[in-house]
Amino acid sequence: MSNNSFIINVPVTYTKDGQEKTAYRRVGVGFVNIRNDGSGDQVLSLKLDFPVGATELVGFVPKPRDDEE
């Protein structure tokens, strides 16, 4: 997989056995692109799976799948 994509997640905090923990729920994917106006600037494009009413999004580098090398 290309290293210009990220899995976009929403952090969700919860309490288990008296300890606060954080889980991450996938909500989409993000891509790093280069502007084609000659500036060479990078932009991040987010493609969400559904409308998200969140104040924080977190991107992770995707893990390789078994069928990818």
C-alpha positions in Angstrom: 0.0 0.0 0.0 1.1 3.5 -0.7 2.4 5.5 2.2 0.4 8.6 1.2 -2.8 7.4 2.9 -4.0 7.3 6.4 -6.9 5.5 8.2 -9.0 8.3 9.8 -10.4 7.5 13.3 -12.4 9.1 16.0 -11.0 8.5 19.5 -13.7 7.2 22.0 -12.9 7.1 25.7 -14.5 4.6 28.0 -14.0 3.2 31.5 -13.1 -0.5 32.0 -12.3 -1.9 35.4 -12.1 1.6 36.9 -9.5 2.8 34.3 -10.2 5.2 31.5 -9.2 3.8 28.1 -9.3 5.0 24.5 -10.5 3.1 21.5 -10.3 4.3 17.9 -13.3 3.9 15.5 -12.6 4.1 11.8 -14.6 6.8 10.0 -12.8 7.1 6.7 -9.5 7.5 4.9 -7.1 10.5 4.2 -4.8 11.0 1.3 -1.7 13.3 1.1 -1.7 14.9 -2.4 0.6 17.4 -4.1 -1.2 20.5 -5.5 -1.1 20.6 -9.3 -0.7 24.4 -9.5 3.1 24.1 -9.5 3.5 25.2 -5.9 4.5 21.7 -4.7 2.4 22.2 -1.6 0.9 19.1 0.1 -2.8 18.9 0.9 -4.7 16.3 2.9 -8.0 15.0 1.5 -10.4 13.3 3.8 -13.0 10.9 2.5 -15.4 10.1 5.3 -17.5 6.9 5.4 -20.4 8.8 6.8 -21.1 12.3 8.3 -19.1 12.6 11.5 -20.1 14.9 14.4 -16.7 14.8 16.1 -14.3 17.5 17.3 -11.2 15.4 16.8 -10.1 13.0 14.0 -6.9 10.9 14.2 -5.0 9.4 11.2 -3.0 6.2 11.3 -0.8 4.7 8.6 -2.7 1.7 7.3 -1.4 -1.8 8.3 -0.6 -4.0 5.3 -3.2 -6.6 4.5 -2.2 -10.3 4.1 -2.7 -10.1 0.3 -0.2 -7.2 0.0 3.5 -7.2 0.0 
